[in-house]
Amino acid sequence: MTEPKKPFLRALEDVFEERAASFSPELRELLEQPGLLVMPCCFDALSARLVERAGYPLTFMSGFAVSATRLALPDTGLIGYAEMLDQGRDICAAVSLPVIGDADTGYGNPLNVKRTLHGYARAGFAGAMIEDQRAPKRCGHTEGVEVVERDEAVARVRAAVDARDEGADLLVVARTDARASLGLDEALWRARVFSELGADIVFVEAPGNEAELERIGRELEGPLMANLVAGGRTPLLPARRLEELGFKLAAHPLTLLAAATRAMREALASLERGEEPSDLDSFDELRELLGFEEYGASLRRYAER
């Protein structure tokens, strides 16, 4: 795996790169290795760096979390392609590990899907996830989820695979939300077709119990992803059990967001009581995380004669 660069130097160099380095080969290599990949999801450059610092081999840019942190709005299709792409560039520039990006519905017809995939590849994503929801899409663990007809769902994934094969250097994650409104049989039919079309990773969103997860793992081939939302529709099975069921990726889309909002609420409450918040990172820890020392060392080079 690529050795992480110093935080400041990594971010500064990528500002001047016309195209970010591709991490899709590293993602493919991870998928070929044995064992389940636990994948905490990020929402900005700092959260992505924390995932990397914690030693995880990959992360995922959560659309729910980006909508929450960038707009303070629900994940109901209110955030668009340009905003997600902009956030993704910053995330990919901040870390040296593969990042999968939530590309929602592809933001339009199949040609929009292709544009989205090429844009995500140029931003530095190692993979992009395309789903079959009707626009405006919404979080798959909330009410009102609807999916497009089979033909449109298939066309989206075909366009994403074509974009990959035509030069968008990233992996295609094909997601179906059909379980919520049409049942597991329909979701499995779609997932099988997505895999046959050439999707690199298949994801059936929001199975309702362990038996459904077991059936997904039994009936589908290729790398499979599970989405673990605390309080959501899918049971929070241990990593070992998910691996036994045949899953390769265990995404935790809201863990970091929920931890951050809880910590900020508690800190604000402490300040309101006239108390200094506890359990904070020190100023030195923040400076180290953000690369202040590397910045100073780099700047001093230009003062030398």
Long-range contacts (C-beta under 8 A, 24 or more apart in sequence): 1-26, 1-57, 1-97, 2-26, 2-96, 2-97, 3-96, 4-52, 4-95, 4-96, 4-97, 5-96, 6-291, 6-294, 7-49, 7-94, 7-289, 7-290, 7-291, 7-294, 8-290, 8-291, 8-292, 8-294, 8-295, 8-298, 9-291, 9-294, 9-298, 10-93, 10-94, 10-95, 10-96, 11-45, 11-93, 11-94, 11-291, 12-298, 14-92, 14-93, 14-124, 15-93, 19-122, 20-89, 20-92, 20-93, 20-122, 20-123, 20-124, 21-124, 22-121, 22-124, 22-126, 22-169, 22-170, 23-97, 23-98, 23-99, 23-124, 23-125, 23-126, 24-98, 24-126, 24-127, 24-169, 24-170, 24-171, 26-97, 26-98, 26-126, 27-58, 27-98, 27-100, 27-126, 27-127, 27-171, 28-171, 28-200, 30-57, 30-58, 30-98, 31-171, 31-200, 31-201, 31-223, 31-248, 35-243, 36-239, 36-240, 36-242, 36-243, 36-247, 36-248, 36-249, 36-250, 37-248, 37-249, 37-250, 38-239, 38-250, 38-252, 39-100, 39-249, 39-250, 39-251, 39-252, 40-252, 40-255, 40-256, 41-65, 41-251, 41-252, 41-253, 41-254, 41-255, 41-256, 42-91, 42-99, 42-256, 43-68, 43-69, 43-70, 43-87, 43-256, 43-257, 44-69, 44-70, 44-87, 44-90, 44-91, 45-90, 45-91, 45-93, 45-94, 45-95, 46-94, 46-289, 47-256, 47-260, 48-91, 48-94, 48-95, 48-99, 49-94, 49-95, 49-289, 50-256, 50-289, 51-95, 51-97, 51-256, 52-95, 52-96, 52-97, 53-289, 56-97, 57-97, 57-98, 58-97, 58-98, 58-99, 58-100, 58-126, 59-95, 59-97, 59-98, 59-99, 59-100, 60-99, 60-100, 60-101, 60-102, 60-129, 60-251, 60-253, 61-87, 61-88, 61-91, 61-99, 61-100, 61-101, 61-102, 61-125, 62-102, 62-253, 62-254, 62-257, 63-102, 63-104, 64-139, 64-253, 64-254, 64-257, 65-253, 65-254, 65-256, 65-257, 66-102, 68-257, 69-257, 74-138, 74-139, 75-137, 75-138, 75-139, 75-142, 76-136, 76-137, 76-138, 76-139, 77-104, 77-135, 77-136, 77-137, 77-138, 78-136, 80-107, 81-107, 81-112, 81-116, 81-119, 85-119, 85-120, 85-123, 88-120, 88-123, 88-124, 88-125, 89-123, 89-124, 92-123, 92-124, 92-125, 93-124, 98-126, 98-127, 99-124, 99-125, 99-126, 99-127, 100-125, 100-126, 100-127, 100-128, 100-129, 100-171, 100-173, 101-125, 101-127, 101-128, 101-129, 102-128, 102-129, 103-128, 103-129, 103-130, 104-130, 104-131, 104-133, 104-137, 105-130, 105-131, 105-132, 105-133, 105-134, 105-135, 105-137, 105-156, 106-130, 106-156, 106-159, 106-160, 110-155, 110-156, 110-158, 110-159, 111-159, 113-156, 113-159, 113-160, 113-163, 114-159, 114-160, 114-162, 114-163, 114-166, 114-168, 117-159, 117-160, 117-163, 117-164, 117-168, 117-170, 117-172, 118-163, 118-167, 118-168, 120-168, 120-170, 121-167, 121-168, 121-169, 121-170, 125-170, 126-170, 126-171, 127-170, 127-171, 127-172, 127-173, 127-200, 127-201, 128-160, 128-170, 128-171, 128-172, 128-173, 129-173, 129-174, 129-175, 129-203, 130-156, 130-157, 130-160, 130-172, 130-173, 130-174, 130-175, 131-175, 131-176, 131-177, 131-205, 132-156, 132-157, 132-175, 132-176, 132-177, 132-178, 132-190, 133-177, 140-177, 140-180, 140-205, 140-206, 140-227, 140-233, 141-205, 141-206, 141-227, 141-229, 141-232, 141-233, 141-234, 145-177, 145-180, 145-181, 145-206, 146-181, 147-176, 147-177, 147-178, 147-181, 147-182, 150-189, 150-190, 150-193, 153-190, 154-190, 154-193, 154-194, 154-197, 157-193, 157-194, 157-197, 157-199, 158-197, 160-199, 161-197, 161-198, 161-199, 164-198, 165-198, 171-200, 171-201, 172-198, 172-199, 172-200, 172-201, 173-199, 173-200, 173-201, 173-202, 173-203, 173-225, 174-199, 174-201, 174-202, 174-203, 175-203, 175-204, 175-205, 176-203, 176-204, 176-205, 177-205, 177-206, 179-204, 179-205, 179-206, 179-207, 179-208, 179-212, 180-205, 180-206, 180-233, 184-212, 184-215, 184-216, 188-215, 188-216, 188-219, 188-220, 191-216, 191-220, 192-219, 192-220, 195-220, 195-221, 195-222, 201-225, 201-248, 201-249, 203-227, 206-232, 206-233, 206-234, 207-233, 207-234, 208-233, 208-234, 209-235, 210-235, 210-237, 210-241, 213-237, 213-242, 213-245, 213-247, 214-245, 216-245, 216-246, 217-245, 217-246, 217-247, 218-245, 218-246, 220-246, 223-248, 223-249, 224-248, 224-249, 225-249, 225-250, 225-251, 226-250, 226-251, 227-251, 227-253, 228-252, 228-253, 229-253, 229-254, 230-254, 230-255, 230-258
